[in-house]
Amino acid sequence: MLDNGQILSEKYYKRVYQQNNVKKIKIIFKKGIYSYRNIHFNENNRARLIKFGTILRVYNIVHLNQDITRYDIGNGEFITTNNSFVEVE
């Protein structure tokens, strides 16, 4: 439901972030993605670049706000759950 009271149907709205349990993911963004040391992503807390095609184990899904989620990939690193960058294996 939107702030103005309008209700969106799934026909027109698709979730960008994963919300279910995931065990493994694959990086599908051609340039790769960065992992971060904190769930608040900014350039100062980048940990490393993870290359395209890499398969990672997911330890936990962490909720940042009510809707945004992050994957905990271990070693204190987090990555995005955006479907444009990662794919569930």
Residue pairs with C-beta under 8 A, 6 or more apart in sequence:
1 7
1 8
2 8
16 82
16 83
16 84
17 67
17 68
17 69
17 81
17 82
17 83
18 61
18 69
18 71
18 81
18 83
18 88
19 61
19 69
21 61
22 58
22 61
22 71
22 88
23 57
23 58
23 89
24 55
24 56
24 57
24 58
24 88
24 89
25 55
25 56
25 58
25 71
25 79
25 86
25 87
25 88
25 89
26 53
26 54
26 55
26 56
26 86
26 87
26 89
27 33
27 50
27 51
27 52
27 53
27 54
27 56
27 85
27 86
28 52
28 84
28 85
28 86
28 87
29 52
29 84
29 85
29 86
30 52
31 52
32 49
32 50
32 51
32 52
32 54
33 49
33 50
33 79
33 80
33 85
33 86
34 41
34 46
34 47
34 48
34 49
34 50
34 79
35 46
35 47
35 48
35 50
35 73
35 77
35 78
35 79
36 42
36 45
36 46
36 47
36 77
36 78
36 79
37 45
37 46
37 47
37 76
37 77
37 78
38 45
38 78
39 62
39 64
39 70
39 78
40 64
41 78
41 80
47 75
47 77
48 77
50 56
50 79
55 89
56 71
56 73
56 79
57 73
57 74
58 71
58 72
58 73
59 72
59 73
59 74
60 71
60 72
61 69
61 70
61 71
61 72
61 81
62 69
62 70
62 71
62 72
62 78
63 69
64 70
69 81
70 78
70 79
70 80
70 81
71 78
71 79
71 80
71 81
71 86
72 78
73 79
79 85
79 86
80 86
